[in-house]
Amino acid sequence: MEVINKKIILMEDKCKKCGECCRYLRFKIKGIGKDKDQIEFWKARGCTIEGDVIIIPFVCPHLKDNLCDIHETKPKLCRQFKGIKESIFYVPKKCGYNKQGKGGGK
């Protein structure tokens, strides 16, 4: 369990070795989901827009048979990945690191 922005995040810590987290990049761009021209532009290029988040298909060049071929020396962000919504990684619903936000607070 982690606390992020005063919300309790429960994560099922079970990597299914599906490789989906290494097939997309995810960026938050304020207002992108309200700009019809931006939505049209990015969708024409195979991207998905979810609110202020753009999900870009991009397979990591180190992904081999759904595993990282530089596992021992992979970048810090990759090592720290645990399905955090705010991360640059896209987490599909079927991922073992998918999570549910519970609670809240000030």
PyMOL CGO cylinders between C-alpha atoms (Angstrom):
from pymol import cmd
from pymol.cgo import CYLINDER

trace = [
    CYLINDER, 0.00, 0.00, 0.00, 1.24, 3.49, -0.85, 0.3, 1, 1, 1, 1, 1, 1,
    CYLINDER, 1.24, 3.49, -0.85, -0.05, 6.95, -0.01, 0.3, 1, 1, 1, 1, 1, 1,
    CYLINDER, -0.05, 6.95, -0.01, -0.03, 9.31, -2.98, 0.3, 1, 1, 1, 1, 1, 1,
    CYLINDER, -0.03, 9.31, -2.98, -1.46, 12.83, -2.79, 0.3, 1, 1, 1, 1, 1, 1,
    CYLINDER, -1.46, 12.83, -2.79, -3.13, 11.81, 0.49, 0.3, 1, 1, 1, 1, 1, 1,
    CYLINDER, -3.13, 11.81, 0.49, -5.03, 8.98, -1.16, 0.3, 1, 1, 1, 1, 1, 1,
    CYLINDER, -5.03, 8.98, -1.16, -4.41, 5.39, -0.16, 0.3, 1, 1, 1, 1, 1, 1,
    CYLINDER, -4.41, 5.39, -0.16, -3.46, 3.30, -3.15, 0.3, 1, 1, 1, 1, 1, 1,
    CYLINDER, -3.46, 3.30, -3.15, -3.88, -0.46, -2.90, 0.3, 1, 1, 1, 1, 1, 1,
    CYLINDER, -3.88, -0.46, -2.90, -1.86, -2.42, -5.39, 0.3, 1, 1, 1, 1, 1, 1,
    CYLINDER, -1.86, -2.42, -5.39, -1.92, -6.09, -6.19, 0.3, 1, 1, 1, 1, 1, 1,
    CYLINDER, -1.92, -6.09, -6.19, 1.81, -6.77, -6.47, 0.3, 1, 1, 1, 1, 1, 1,
    CYLINDER, 1.81, -6.77, -6.47, 1.68, -9.52, -9.07, 0.3, 1, 1, 1, 1, 1, 1,
    CYLINDER, 1.68, -9.52, -9.07, 3.55, -8.92, -12.29, 0.3, 1, 1, 1, 1, 1, 1,
    CYLINDER, 3.55, -8.92, -12.29, 2.03, -11.15, -14.96, 0.3, 1, 1, 1, 1, 1, 1,
    CYLINDER, 2.03, -11.15, -14.96, 4.99, -10.61, -17.30, 0.3, 1, 1, 1, 1, 1, 1,
    CYLINDER, 4.99, -10.61, -17.30, 2.64, -9.47, -20.05, 0.3, 1, 1, 1, 1, 1, 1,
    CYLINDER, 2.64, -9.47, -20.05, 4.97, -6.66, -21.17, 0.3, 1, 1, 1, 1, 1, 1,
    CYLINDER, 4.97, -6.66, -21.17, 2.08, -4.20, -21.61, 0.3, 1, 1, 1, 1, 1, 1,
    CYLINDER, 2.08, -4.20, -21.61, 3.71, -1.57, -19.37, 0.3, 1, 1, 1, 1, 1, 1,
    CYLINDER, 3.71, -1.57, -19.37, 6.61, -1.41, -21.84, 0.3, 1, 1, 1, 1, 1, 1,
    CYLINDER, 6.61, -1.41, -21.84, 4.45, -0.97, -24.95, 0.3, 1, 1, 1, 1, 1, 1,
    CYLINDER, 4.45, -0.97, -24.95, 3.05, 2.53, -24.27, 0.3, 1, 1, 1, 1, 1, 1,
    CYLINDER, 3.05, 2.53, -24.27, 4.13, 5.95, -23.03, 0.3, 1, 1, 1, 1, 1, 1,
    CYLINDER, 4.13, 5.95, -23.03, 1.71, 8.05, -21.03, 0.3, 1, 1, 1, 1, 1, 1,
    CYLINDER, 1.71, 8.05, -21.03, 1.87, 11.83, -20.62, 0.3, 1, 1, 1, 1, 1, 1,
    CYLINDER, 1.87, 11.83, -20.62, -0.39, 14.30, -18.88, 0.3, 1, 1, 1, 1, 1, 1,
    CYLINDER, -0.39, 14.30, -18.88, -1.05, 17.39, -20.99, 0.3, 1, 1, 1, 1, 1, 1,
    CYLINDER, -1.05, 17.39, -20.99, -3.45, 19.87, -19.43, 0.3, 1, 1, 1, 1, 1, 1,
    CYLINDER, -3.45, 19.87, -19.43, -6.49, 20.48, -21.60, 0.3, 1, 1, 1, 1, 1, 1,
    CYLINDER, -6.49, 20.48, -21.60, -5.63, 18.00, -24.37, 0.3, 1, 1, 1, 1, 1, 1,
    CYLINDER, -5.63, 18.00, -24.37, -8.90, 16.11, -23.87, 0.3, 1, 1, 1, 1, 1, 1,
    CYLINDER, -8.90, 16.11, -23.87, -10.91, 19.28, -24.56, 0.3, 1, 1, 1, 1, 1, 1,
    CYLINDER, -10.91, 19.28, -24.56, -9.12, 20.28, -27.76, 0.3, 1, 1, 1, 1, 1, 1,
    CYLINDER, -9.12, 20.28, -27.76, -10.86, 18.59, -30.69, 0.3, 1, 1, 1, 1, 1, 1,
    CYLINDER, -10.86, 18.59, -30.69, -7.99, 19.38, -33.07, 0.3, 1, 1, 1, 1, 1, 1,
    CYLINDER, -7.99, 19.38, -33.07, -5.45, 17.78, -30.71, 0.3, 1, 1, 1, 1, 1, 1,
    CYLINDER, -5.45, 17.78, -30.71, -7.67, 14.74, -30.22, 0.3, 1, 1, 1, 1, 1, 1,
    CYLINDER, -7.67, 14.74, -30.22, -8.09, 14.30, -33.97, 0.3, 1, 1, 1, 1, 1, 1,
    CYLINDER, -8.09, 14.30, -33.97, -4.33, 14.76, -34.57, 0.3, 1, 1, 1, 1, 1, 1,
    CYLINDER, -4.33, 14.76, -34.57, -3.23, 12.21, -31.96, 0.3, 1, 1, 1, 1, 1, 1,
    CYLINDER, -3.23, 12.21, -31.96, -5.93, 9.63, -32.70, 0.3, 1, 1, 1, 1, 1, 1,
    CYLINDER, -5.93, 9.63, -32.70, -4.93, 9.69, -36.39, 0.3, 1, 1, 1, 1, 1, 1,
    CYLINDER, -4.93, 9.69, -36.39, -1.48, 8.59, -35.19, 0.3, 1, 1, 1, 1, 1, 1,
    CYLINDER, -1.48, 8.59, -35.19, -2.76, 5.64, -33.15, 0.3, 1, 1, 1, 1, 1, 1,
    CYLINDER, -2.76, 5.64, -33.15, -2.76, 7.38, -29.77, 0.3, 1, 1, 1, 1, 1, 1,
    CYLINDER, -2.76, 7.38, -29.77, -5.49, 7.38, -27.15, 0.3, 1, 1, 1, 1, 1, 1,
    CYLINDER, -5.49, 7.38, -27.15, -6.69, 10.40, -25.15, 0.3, 1, 1, 1, 1, 1, 1,
    CYLINDER, -6.69, 10.40, -25.15, -8.16, 9.85, -21.68, 0.3, 1, 1, 1, 1, 1, 1,
    CYLINDER, -8.16, 9.85, -21.68, -9.02, 13.19, -20.10, 0.3, 1, 1, 1, 1, 1, 1,
    CYLINDER, -9.02, 13.19, -20.10, -5.74, 15.13, -19.87, 0.3, 1, 1, 1, 1, 1, 1,
    CYLINDER, -5.74, 15.13, -19.87, -3.65, 12.02, -20.56, 0.3, 1, 1, 1, 1, 1, 1,
    CYLINDER, -3.65, 12.02, -20.56, -2.28, 10.91, -23.93, 0.3, 1, 1, 1, 1, 1, 1,
    CYLINDER, -2.28, 10.91, -23.93, -1.29, 7.27, -24.35, 0.3, 1, 1, 1, 1, 1, 1,
    CYLINDER, -1.29, 7.27, -24.35, 1.24, 6.73, -27.13, 0.3, 1, 1, 1, 1, 1, 1,
    CYLINDER, 1.24, 6.73, -27.13, 1.98, 3.27, -28.52, 0.3, 1, 1, 1, 1, 1, 1,
    CYLINDER, 1.98, 3.27, -28.52, 5.74, 2.75, -28.19, 0.3, 1, 1, 1, 1, 1, 1,
    CYLINDER, 5.74, 2.75, -28.19, 7.41, -0.60, -27.66, 0.3, 1, 1, 1, 1, 1, 1,
    CYLINDER, 7.41, -0.60, -27.66, 10.58, -0.35, -25.61, 0.3, 1, 1, 1, 1, 1, 1,
    CYLINDER, 10.58, -0.35, -25.61, 13.52, -1.60, -27.69, 0.3, 1, 1, 1, 1, 1, 1,
    CYLINDER, 13.52, -1.60, -27.69, 14.65, -3.67, -24.69, 0.3, 1, 1, 1, 1, 1, 1,
    CYLINDER, 14.65, -3.67, -24.69, 11.41, -5.68, -24.48, 0.3, 1, 1, 1, 1, 1, 1,
    CYLINDER, 11.41, -5.68, -24.48, 12.13, -9.25, -25.59, 0.3, 1, 1, 1, 1, 1, 1,
    CYLINDER, 12.13, -9.25, -25.59, 9.55, -12.03, -25.12, 0.3, 1, 1, 1, 1, 1, 1,
    CYLINDER, 9.55, -12.03, -25.12, 7.65, -9.72, -22.72, 0.3, 1, 1, 1, 1, 1, 1,
    CYLINDER, 7.65, -9.72, -22.72, 10.73, -9.34, -20.49, 0.3, 1, 1, 1, 1, 1, 1,
    CYLINDER, 10.73, -9.34, -20.49, 13.37, -6.62, -20.18, 0.3, 1, 1, 1, 1, 1, 1,
    CYLINDER, 13.37, -6.62, -20.18, 16.65, -7.68, -21.73, 0.3, 1, 1, 1, 1, 1, 1,
    CYLINDER, 16.65, -7.68, -21.73, 18.55, -5.08, -19.66, 0.3, 1, 1, 1, 1, 1, 1,
    CYLINDER, 18.55, -5.08, -19.66, 16.79, -5.94, -16.39, 0.3, 1, 1, 1, 1, 1, 1,
    CYLINDER, 16.79, -5.94, -16.39, 19.93, -5.58, -14.25, 0.3, 1, 1, 1, 1, 1, 1,
    CYLINDER, 19.93, -5.58, -14.25, 20.78, -2.13, -15.68, 0.3, 1, 1, 1, 1, 1, 1,
    CYLINDER, 20.78, -2.13, -15.68, 17.38, -0.75, -16.67, 0.3, 1, 1, 1, 1, 1, 1,
    CYLINDER, 17.38, -0.75, -16.67, 16.58, 2.94, -15.99, 0.3, 1, 1, 1, 1, 1, 1,
    CYLINDER, 16.58, 2.94, -15.99, 15.52, 4.02, -12.51, 0.3, 1, 1, 1, 1, 1, 1,
    CYLINDER, 15.52, 4.02, -12.51, 11.91, 4.79, -13.54, 0.3, 1, 1, 1, 1, 1, 1,
    CYLINDER, 11.91, 4.79, -13.54, 11.56, 1.28, -14.91, 0.3, 1, 1, 1, 1, 1, 1,
    CYLINDER, 11.56, 1.28, -14.91, 12.96, -0.24, -11.71, 0.3, 1, 1, 1, 1, 1, 1,
    CYLINDER, 12.96, -0.24, -11.71, 10.55, 1.78, -9.57, 0.3, 1, 1, 1, 1, 1, 1,
    CYLINDER, 10.55, 1.78, -9.57, 7.44, 1.01, -11.63, 0.3, 1, 1, 1, 1, 1, 1,
    CYLINDER, 7.44, 1.01, -11.63, 4.61, -0.44, -9.61, 0.3, 1, 1, 1, 1, 1, 1,
    CYLINDER, 4.61, -0.44, -9.61, 1.58, 0.68, -11.60, 0.3, 1, 1, 1, 1, 1, 1,
    CYLINDER, 1.58, 0.68, -11.60, 1.54, 4.26, -10.33, 0.3, 1, 1, 1, 1, 1, 1,
    CYLINDER, 1.54, 4.26, -10.33, -1.14, 6.18, -12.24, 0.3, 1, 1, 1, 1, 1, 1,
    CYLINDER, -1.14, 6.18, -12.24, 0.99, 9.29, -12.47, 0.3, 1, 1, 1, 1, 1, 1,
    CYLINDER, 0.99, 9.29, -12.47, 3.89, 7.42, -14.06, 0.3, 1, 1, 1, 1, 1, 1,
    CYLINDER, 3.89, 7.42, -14.06, 4.85, 7.54, -17.72, 0.3, 1, 1, 1, 1, 1, 1,
    CYLINDER, 4.85, 7.54, -17.72, 3.85, 3.90, -18.01, 0.3, 1, 1, 1, 1, 1, 1,
    CYLINDER, 3.85, 3.90, -18.01, 0.43, 2.85, -19.22, 0.3, 1, 1, 1, 1, 1, 1,
    CYLINDER, 0.43, 2.85, -19.22, -1.09, 0.21, -16.98, 0.3, 1, 1, 1, 1, 1, 1,
    CYLINDER, -1.09, 0.21, -16.98, -3.79, -1.89, -18.64, 0.3, 1, 1, 1, 1, 1, 1,
    CYLINDER, -3.79, -1.89, -18.64, -6.66, -3.11, -16.48, 0.3, 1, 1, 1, 1, 1, 1,
    CYLINDER, -6.66, -3.11, -16.48, -5.48, -6.71, -16.75, 0.3, 1, 1, 1, 1, 1, 1,
    CYLINDER, -5.48, -6.71, -16.75, -2.06, -5.83, -15.29, 0.3, 1, 1, 1, 1, 1, 1,
    CYLINDER, -2.06, -5.83, -15.29, -1.16, -7.38, -11.94, 0.3, 1, 1, 1, 1, 1, 1,
    CYLINDER, -1.16, -7.38, -11.94, 0.02, -3.96, -10.81, 0.3, 1, 1, 1, 1, 1, 1,
    CYLINDER, 0.02, -3.96, -10.81, -3.38, -2.40, -11.45, 0.3, 1, 1, 1, 1, 1, 1,
    CYLINDER, -3.38, -2.40, -11.45, -4.65, -0.57, -8.40, 0.3, 1, 1, 1, 1, 1, 1,
    CYLINDER, -4.65, -0.57, -8.40, -7.69, 0.91, -6.80, 0.3, 1, 1, 1, 1, 1, 1,
    CYLINDER, -7.69, 0.91, -6.80, -7.78, 4.26, -5.02, 0.3, 1, 1, 1, 1, 1, 1,
    CYLINDER, -7.78, 4.26, -5.02, -9.41, 4.08, -1.64, 0.3, 1, 1, 1, 1, 1, 1,
    CYLINDER, -9.41, 4.08, -1.64, -10.16, 6.75, 0.90, 0.3, 1, 1, 1, 1, 1, 1,
    CYLINDER, -10.16, 6.75, 0.90, -8.90, 10.25, 0.78, 0.3, 1, 1, 1, 1, 1, 1,
    CYLINDER, -8.90, 10.25, 0.78, -8.12, 12.99, 3.16, 0.3, 1, 1, 1, 1, 1, 1,
    CYLINDER, -8.12, 12.99, 3.16, -6.76, 16.43, 3.58, 0.3, 1, 1, 1, 1, 1, 1,
]
cmd.load_cgo(trace, "trace")
